[in-house]
């Protein structure tokens, strides 16, 4: 199958290589004709001339606005900026700590209340013993299944 596919591809390439045609440029310059330029019809958009907002008279700028400049003295000097950034006590409002403080989480009252809710040592040890016993049973079952399966496969090999 692979040989047939390779043979087909090679024969296709060879046929295409043999059947090429060379194209030569024409040397007869007298038969050449120039491209004719055809002017496109242009539609003038005169709707802009009839727009009401452009034909309305503009309002005069009030004197208050004329007096405004964009050049003013800088109010934030370096010392003021450094005071704002580093010496001023920052207030965290979006951190976990701030949210916990606003909800009164992890306070003394709550921690004493939670102490009574903790598990005692006997309950937690019985749970760990139960989990250990279940894990041991699972390991024993897994080993028994593997041993039975290997013996069955050996019997099949001996019979054949």
C-alpha positions in Angstrom: 0.0 0.0 0.0 2.8 2.4 0.9 4.7 1.5 -2.3 1.6 2.3 -4.4 1.1 5.6 -2.7 4.7 6.6 -3.2 4.6 5.5 -6.9 1.5 7.6 -7.5 3.1 10.7 -5.9 6.3 10.3 -7.9 4.4 9.7 -11.2 2.3 12.8 -10.6 5.3 14.9 -10.0 7.1 13.6 -13.1 4.0 14.3 -15.3 3.8 17.8 -14.0 7.5 18.4 -14.7 7.4 17.1 -18.3 4.2 19.0 -19.3 5.4 22.5 -18.5 5.2 25.3 -21.1 7.5 28.2 -21.4 5.8 31.6 -21.8 7.8 34.2 -23.8 7.1 37.9 -23.9 5.8 39.4 -27.1 8.4 41.5 -28.9 5.9 43.3 -31.2 5.5 46.7 -29.5 3.2 48.0 -32.3 0.3 45.7 -31.2 0.4 47.1 -27.7 -2.5 49.4 -26.8 -2.5 51.8 -23.9 -5.0 51.4 -21.0 -8.0 53.7 -21.5 -8.7 55.9 -18.5 -12.4 56.1 -17.7 -13.4 58.7 -15.2 -15.6 57.5 -12.3 -18.7 59.4 -11.6 -18.2 61.3 -8.3 -21.2 62.1 -6.1 -20.6 65.1 -4.1 -22.0 64.9 -0.5 -23.8 68.2 0.0 -25.6 67.0 3.1 -22.8 68.5 5.2 -23.6 72.0 3.8 -27.2 71.7 5.0 -26.3 70.5 8.5 -28.0 72.6 11.1 -25.2 72.4 13.7 -22.7 73.8 11.3 -24.9 76.6 10.1 -25.9 77.8 13.6 -24.0 80.8 15.0 -21.4 79.9 17.5 -21.7 81.2 21.1 -19.1 83.6 22.4 -16.8 82.2 25.0 -17.4 83.9 28.4 -14.7 86.0 30.0 -14.4 83.5 32.9 -13.4 80.7 30.5 -11.0 83.0 28.6 -9.1 83.6 31.8 -8.5 79.9 32.5 -5.1 78.6 31.6 -3.7 75.1 31.7 -0.5 76.3 33.2 -0.7 76.4 37.0 1.8 76.1 39.8 2.4 72.6 41.0 0.6 71.9 44.2 2.4 68.6 44.9 6.0 69.1 45.8 8.3 66.2 46.5 8.2 66.6 50.2 4.4 66.7 50.2 4.2 63.7 48.0 6.7 61.7 50.1 4.7 62.6 53.2 1.5 61.4 51.6 3.1 58.1 50.4 5.3 57.1 53.3 4.6 59.0 56.5 0.9 59.0 56.4 -0.8 56.0 57.9 -2.3 54.0 55.1 -5.7 52.6 55.5 -6.4 49.2 54.0 -10.0 48.8 53.0 -9.7 46.1 50.4 -7.5 43.6 52.1 -8.4 40.5 53.9 -7.2 41.9 57.2 -9.4 45.0 56.9 -12.5 42.9 56.0 -11.8 40.5 58.9 -11.5 43.5 61.3 -14.8 45.0 60.0 -16.6 41.7 60.5 -15.0 41.1 63.9 -13.4 37.9 62.9 -10.6 36.3 64.9 -11.4 38.3 68.0 -10.9 37.1 71.6 -14.6 36.4 72.2 -14.9 34.3 69.1 -11.7 32.3 69.8 -12.9 31.4 73.3 -16.2 30.3 71.8 -14.5 28.1 69.3 -12.3 26.4 71.9 -15.4 24.6 73.2 -16.3 23.4 69.7 -12.9 21.7 69.0 -12.8 17.9 68.9 -11.4 16.1 71.8 -8.5 13.7 71.4 -10.5 10.5 71.7 -12.9 11.3 68.8 -10.1 12.2 66.5 -8.1 9.1 67.4 -11.0 6.8 66.7 -11.5 8.4 63.3 -7.9 7.9 62.4 -8.0 4.3 63.6 -11.1 3.7 61.4 -9.4 5.2 58.4 -6.3 3.0 59.0 -8.4 -0.1 59.2 -10.2 0.7 55.9 -6.9 1.4 54.2 -5.5 -1.9 55.4 -8.6 -3.8 54.1 -8.2 -2.2 50.7 -4.5 -3.2 50.5 -5.3 -6.8 51.4 -8.1 -7.0 48.9 -5.9 -5.5 46.2 -3.1 -8.0 46.9 -5.5 -10.9 46.9 -7.0 -9.9 43.5 -3.5 -9.6 42.0 -2.4 -13.0 43.3 -5.6 -14.7 42.0 -5.2 -13.0 38.6 -1.5 -14.0 38.3 -2.3 -17.7 39.1 -5.1 -17.7 36.6 -2.9 -16.4 33.9 -0.2 -19.0 34.7 -2.7 -21.8 34.4 -3.7 -20.5 30.9 -0.1 -20.5 29.9 0.5 -24.1 31.2 -2.6 -25.4 29.3 -1.5 -24.0 25.9 
